[in-house]
Amino acid sequence: MSEPKKDAPRRYIVDGAGQRVLVGLTISETIEFEAIDNPGVRLGADWLEGRPVRQDGHGERWLELYVKHERAWHDWMAKTRARPEKPCLLN
């Protein structure tokens, strides 16, 4: 995938705390990304970790999180291809 698209697949794993997160993101970054990506869903508050979640011009933060996730996804896929065992990917 060369550029971010709205219909791109989501790639989740279970982190060390047993929480479902996007590969490469923390639980709070995953929540923030999902909130920005789907503005129709309210979190009950307009702020998350001191950052505004709902405001015009949130595309820069969305892109920052998406790029972090995408890079981690590619690294994770390269590592899992090097191992013969089956990856535990949730979707």
N, CA, C and O atoms as a DFTB+ gen file, in Angstrom:
364 C
 N C O
     1  1       0.851      -1.158       0.000
     2  2       0.000       0.000       0.000
     3  2       0.902       1.227       0.000
     4  3       1.681       1.415       0.934
     5  1       0.814       2.037      -0.995
     6  2       1.718       3.168      -1.130
     7  2       1.189       4.450      -0.511
     8  3       1.975       5.335      -0.174
     9  1      -0.093       4.571      -0.357
    10  2      -0.660       5.768       0.261
    11  2      -1.853       5.377       1.125
    12  3      -2.545       4.403       0.826
    13  1      -2.098       6.138       2.205
    14  2      -3.222       5.804       3.083
    15  2      -4.556       5.949       2.348
    16  3      -4.776       6.911       1.613
    17  1      -5.427       4.983       2.562
    18  2      -6.756       5.024       1.965
    19  2      -7.788       4.754       3.041
    20  3      -7.502       4.069       4.023
    21  1      -8.980       5.288       2.864
    22  2     -10.053       5.117       3.841
    23  2     -10.486       3.660       3.955
    24  3     -10.953       3.233       5.011
    25  1     -10.334       2.882       2.859
    26  2     -10.789       1.498       2.869
    27  2      -9.673       0.507       3.192
    28  3      -9.828      -0.694       2.973
    29  1      -8.539       1.010       3.717
    30  2      -7.422       0.137       4.051
    31  2      -7.817      -0.815       5.186
    32  3      -8.559      -0.426       6.088
    33  1      -7.328      -2.049       5.148
    34  2      -7.678      -2.999       6.214
    35  2      -7.054      -2.588       7.543
    36  3      -5.965      -2.016       7.579
    37  1      -7.740      -2.880       8.611
    38  2      -7.223      -2.632       9.951
    39  2      -6.475      -3.882      10.390
    40  3      -6.921      -5.004      10.149
    41  1      -5.348      -3.678      11.028
    42  2      -4.530      -4.795      11.455
    43  2      -4.313      -4.714      12.958
    44  3      -3.534      -3.894      13.443
    45  1      -5.002      -5.566      13.678
    46  2      -4.970      -5.556      15.132
    47  2      -4.186      -6.738      15.670
    48  3      -4.132      -7.799      15.048
    49  1      -3.579      -6.543      16.836
    50  2      -2.959      -7.608      17.599
    51  2      -3.393      -7.423      19.051
    52  3      -4.008      -6.417      19.404
    53  1      -3.069      -8.393      19.872
    54  2      -3.322      -8.275      21.307
    55  2      -1.996      -7.891      21.949
    56  3      -0.994      -8.589      21.793
    57  1      -2.001      -6.775      22.675
    58  2      -0.759      -6.309      23.306
    59  2      -0.462      -7.094      24.574
    60  3      -1.207      -8.006      24.933
    61  1       0.616      -6.743      25.249
    62  2       1.038      -7.442      26.462
    63  2       0.028      -7.381      27.593
    64  3       0.041      -8.235      28.480
    65  1      -0.843      -6.389      27.574
    66  2      -1.876      -6.243      28.604
    67  2      -3.188      -6.914      28.195
    68  3      -4.186      -6.817      28.910
    69  1      -3.186      -7.598      27.036
    70  2      -4.389      -8.283      26.574
    71  2      -5.395      -7.377      25.876
    72  3      -6.558      -7.746      25.719
    73  1      -4.957      -6.200      25.459
    74  2      -5.847      -5.250      24.795
    75  2      -5.663      -5.328      23.285
    76  3      -4.550      -5.514      22.794
    77  1      -6.750      -5.186      22.563
    78  2      -6.734      -5.233      21.100
    79  2      -6.292      -3.875      20.580
    80  3      -6.992      -2.878      20.754
    81  1      -5.114      -3.840      19.932
    82  2      -4.548      -2.582      19.444
    83  2      -4.118      -2.730      17.995
    84  3      -3.881      -3.840      17.520
    85  1      -4.019      -1.607      17.293
    86  2      -3.448      -1.618      15.956
    87  2      -1.944      -1.862      16.079
    88  3      -1.297      -1.302      16.964
    89  1      -1.393      -2.683      15.208
    90  2       0.030      -2.998      15.228
    91  2       0.829      -1.696      15.268
    92  3       0.620      -0.805      14.444
    93  1       1.746      -1.594      16.231
    94  2       2.618      -0.435      16.338
    95  2       2.084       0.723      17.150
    96  3       2.813       1.677      17.422
    97  1       0.810       0.656      17.547
    98  2       0.217       1.736      18.339
    99  2      -0.081       1.259      19.747
   100  3      -0.310       0.072      19.976
   101  1      -0.078       2.194      20.691
   102  2      -0.507       1.880      22.055
   103  2      -2.035       1.843      22.086
   104  3      -2.688       2.175      21.098
   105  1      -2.592       1.443      23.209
   106  2      -4.048       1.408      23.327
   107  2      -4.618       2.825      23.193
   108  3      -5.640       3.017      22.534
   109  1      -3.971       3.813      23.807
   110  2      -4.504       5.183      23.702
   111  2      -4.351       5.730      22.279
   112  3      -5.212       6.478      21.815
   113  1      -3.271       5.367      21.582
   114  2      -3.126       5.795      20.188
   115  2      -4.158       5.106      19.291
   116  3      -4.683       5.715      18.359
   117  1      -4.442       3.838      19.580
   118  2      -5.458       3.114      18.812
   119  2      -6.823       3.768      18.996
   120  3      -7.558       3.957      18.027
   121  1      -7.161       4.112      20.230
   122  2      -8.440       4.774      20.512
   123  2      -8.488       6.128      19.807
   124  3      -9.502       6.484      19.207
   125  1      -7.396       6.875      19.880
   126  2      -7.347       8.181      19.237
   127  2      -7.487       8.047      17.722
   128  3      -8.250       8.788      17.102
   129  1      -6.759       7.109      17.127
   130  2      -6.832       6.903      15.683
   131  2      -8.253       6.549      15.254
   132  3      -8.771       7.106      14.287
   133  1      -8.874       5.628      15.971
   134  2     -10.238       5.221      15.626
   135  2     -11.215       6.379      15.770
   136  3     -12.138       6.512      14.966
   137  1     -11.023       7.221      16.791
   138  2     -11.913       8.367      16.994
   139  2     -11.765       9.378      15.860
   140  3     -12.754       9.919      15.365
   141  1     -10.524       9.627      15.455
   142  2     -10.290      10.566      14.355
   143  2     -10.781       9.975      13.046
   144  3     -11.371      10.680      12.227
   145  1     -10.541       8.688      12.843
   146  2     -10.902       8.021      11.599
   147  2     -12.408       7.891      11.416
   148  3     -12.899       7.849      10.289
   149  1     -13.141       7.827      12.527
   150  2     -14.584       7.668      12.468
   151  2     -15.234       8.753      13.318
   152  3     -15.631       8.494      14.454
   153  1     -15.347       9.962      12.780
   154  2     -15.829      11.083      13.587
   155  2     -17.268      10.964      14.068
   156  3     -17.681      11.746      14.924
   157  1     -18.041      10.027      13.558
   158  2     -19.411       9.843      14.022
   159  2     -19.490       9.157      15.379
   160  3     -20.549       9.150      16.007
   161  1     -18.394       8.586      15.835
   162  2     -18.347       7.882      17.119
   163  2     -17.821       8.838      18.174
   164  3     -16.741       9.409      18.020
   165  1     -18.581       9.012      19.242
   166  2     -18.170       9.901      20.332
   167  2     -17.533       9.073      21.440
   168  3     -17.980       7.964      21.732
   169  1     -16.503       9.608      22.045
   170  2     -15.823       8.931      23.144
   171  2     -16.369       9.365      24.503
   172  3     -15.948       8.841      25.534
   173  1     -17.277      10.292      24.513
   174  2     -17.786      10.802      25.775
   175  2     -17.004      12.020      26.247
   176  3     -17.424      12.712      27.175
   177  1     -15.887      12.278      25.619
   178  2     -15.083      13.460      25.930
   179  2     -14.391      13.897      24.650
   180  3     -14.125      13.085      23.765
   181  1     -14.107      15.169      24.565
   182  2     -13.461      15.690      23.374
   183  2     -11.943      15.723      23.493
   184  3     -11.260      16.190      22.581
   185  1     -11.410      15.233      24.608
   186  2      -9.972      15.251      24.806
   187  2      -9.481      13.863      25.178
   188  3     -10.153      13.131      25.904
   189  1      -8.314      13.508      24.681
   190  2      -7.681      12.231      24.996
   191  2      -6.202      12.504      25.212
   192  3      -5.515      12.950      24.293
   193  1      -5.714      12.246      26.392
   194  2      -4.316      12.474      26.745
   195  2      -3.857      13.890      26.406
   196  3      -2.764      14.082      25.874
   197  1      -4.696      14.879      26.718
   198  2      -4.327      16.264      26.523
   199  2      -4.394      16.761      25.088
   200  3      -4.025      17.904      24.818
   201  1      -4.853      15.933      24.168
   202  2      -4.959      16.342      22.764
   203  2      -6.414      16.397      22.358
   204  3      -7.200      15.530      22.742
   205  1      -6.779      17.393      21.595
   206  2      -8.150      17.421      21.095
   207  2      -8.371      16.302      20.092
   208  3      -7.595      16.138      19.150
   209  1      -9.441      15.526      20.298
   210  2      -9.773      14.436      19.393
   211  2     -10.667      14.941      18.275
   212  3     -10.494      14.556      17.119
   213  1     -11.614      15.794      18.608
   214  2     -12.579      16.290      17.634
   215  2     -12.321      17.756      17.323
   216  3     -12.678      18.633      18.110
   217  1     -11.725      18.015      16.222
   218  2     -11.607      19.394      15.759
   219  2     -11.265      19.357      14.284
   220  3     -10.727      18.366      13.790
   221  1     -11.569      20.413      13.593
   222  2     -11.223      20.496      12.180
   223  2      -9.706      20.466      12.036
   224  3      -8.985      20.964      12.900
   225  1      -9.234      19.890      10.959
   226  2      -7.802      19.833      10.710
   227  2      -7.101      18.717      11.443
   228  3      -5.909      18.836      11.728
   229  1      -7.785      17.642      11.760
   230  2      -7.168      16.521      12.476
   231  2      -6.429      15.570      11.543
   232  3      -5.903      14.551      11.991
   233  1      -6.384      15.886      10.266
   234  2      -5.752      15.005       9.288
   235  2      -4.274      14.771       9.538
   236  3      -3.762      13.690       9.250
   237  1      -3.578      15.772      10.071
   238  2      -2.150      15.625      10.333
   239  2      -1.897      14.559      11.404
   240  3      -0.999      13.729      11.259
   241  1      -2.682      14.587      12.466
   242  2      -2.520      13.585      13.533
   243  2      -2.913      12.200      13.026
   244  3      -2.251      11.211      13.343
   245  1      -3.998      12.125      12.233
   246  2      -4.415      10.849      11.649
   247  2      -3.275      10.265      10.826
   248  3      -2.967       9.079      10.941
   249  1      -2.650      11.094       9.999
   250  2      -1.561      10.634       9.142
   251  2      -0.366      10.183       9.972
   252  3       0.266       9.177       9.649
   253  1      -0.053      10.906      11.024
   254  2       1.054      10.541      11.917
   255  2       0.832       9.144      12.502
   256  3       1.735       8.308      12.491
   257  1      -0.371       8.904      13.011
   258  2      -0.681       7.593      13.592
   259  2      -0.728       6.511      12.521
   260  3      -0.263       5.394      12.747
   261  1      -1.281       6.832      11.368
   262  2      -1.367       5.857      10.282
   263  2       0.024       5.431       9.817
   264  3       0.279       4.242       9.624
   265  1       0.920       6.398       9.639
   266  2       2.285       6.083       9.195
   267  2       3.000       5.231      10.240
   268  3       3.705       4.285       9.889
   269  1       2.825       5.559      11.518
   270  2       3.430       4.757      12.594
   271  2       2.914       3.324      12.533
   272  3       3.693       2.377      12.648
   273  1       1.608       3.163      12.354
   274  2       0.999       1.836      12.248
   275  2       1.499       1.103      11.001
   276  3       1.856      -0.072      11.079
   277  1       1.526       1.780       9.864
   278  2       1.917       1.164       8.597
   279  2       3.357       0.671       8.639
   280  3       3.649      -0.434       8.180
   281  1       4.256       1.481       9.184
   282  2       5.662       1.055       9.304
   283  2       5.794      -0.159      10.210
   284  3       6.506      -1.112       9.894
   285  1       5.099      -0.111      11.339
   286  2       5.148      -1.246      12.268
   287  2       4.548      -2.492      11.627
   288  3       5.042      -3.598      11.849
   289  1       3.495      -2.331      10.839
   290  2       2.860      -3.460      10.148
   291  2       3.852      -4.119       9.188
   292  3       3.983      -5.343       9.167
   293  1       4.544      -3.307       8.399
   294  2       5.515      -3.859       7.451
   295  2       6.647      -4.578       8.175
   296  3       7.072      -5.649       7.743
   297  1       7.139      -4.002       9.272
   298  2       8.182      -4.665      10.072
   299  2       7.669      -5.980      10.647
   300  3       8.364      -6.996      10.614
   301  1       6.447      -5.951      11.174
   302  2       5.841      -7.141      11.780
   303  2       5.657      -8.239      10.739
   304  3       5.929      -9.409      11.010
   305  1       5.195      -7.864       9.553
   306  2       5.008      -8.844       8.475
   307  2       6.345      -9.449       8.045
   308  3       6.424     -10.652       7.794
   309  1       7.385      -8.636       7.957
   310  2       8.706      -9.152       7.583
   311  2       9.197     -10.168       8.614
   312  3       9.763     -11.200       8.254
   313  1       8.981      -9.874       9.887
   314  2       9.393     -10.799      10.951
   315  2       8.580     -12.086      10.914
   316  3       9.139     -13.169      11.090
   317  1       7.276     -11.990      10.688
   318  2       6.444     -13.192      10.685
   319  2       6.698     -14.042       9.446
   320  3       6.541     -15.262       9.499
   321  1       7.088     -13.425       8.336
   322  2       7.451     -14.206       7.139
   323  2       8.727     -14.986       7.371
   324  3       8.915     -16.056       6.793
   325  1       9.611     -14.458       8.216
   326  2      10.876     -15.127       8.513
   327  2      10.668     -16.333       9.424
   328  3      11.532     -17.207       9.497
   329  1       9.535     -16.390      10.117
   330  2       9.221     -17.512      11.012
   331  2       8.166     -18.394      10.372
   332  3       7.211     -17.883       9.787
   333  1       8.316     -19.695      10.469
   334  2       7.327     -20.599       9.872
   335  2       6.014     -20.690      10.649
   336  3       5.016     -21.172      10.114
   337  1       6.003     -20.233      11.905
   338  2       4.770     -20.346      12.700
   339  2       3.713     -19.370      12.222
   340  3       4.017     -18.368      11.574
   341  1       2.488     -19.670      12.545
   342  2       1.354     -18.855      12.123
   343  2       1.200     -17.628      13.014
   344  3       1.176     -17.767      14.237
   345  1       1.093     -16.410      12.430
   346  2       0.913     -15.197      13.240
   347  2      -0.482     -15.146      13.861
   348  3      -1.438     -15.693      13.313
   349  1      -0.583     -14.477      15.019
   350  2      -1.889     -14.353      15.684
   351  2      -2.468     -12.978      15.397
   352  3      -2.431     -12.093      16.251
   353  1      -2.994     -12.802      14.214
   354  2      -3.574     -11.542      13.768
   355  2      -5.067     -11.545      14.004
   356  3      -5.754     -12.514      13.680
   357  1      -5.571     -10.459      14.571
   358  2      -7.009     -10.285      14.766
   359  2      -7.476      -9.259      13.770
   360  3      -6.749      -8.311      13.472
   361  1      -8.657      -9.424      13.253
   362  2      -9.193      -8.429      12.332
   363  2     -10.625      -8.126      12.623
   364  3     -11.234      -7.304      11.938
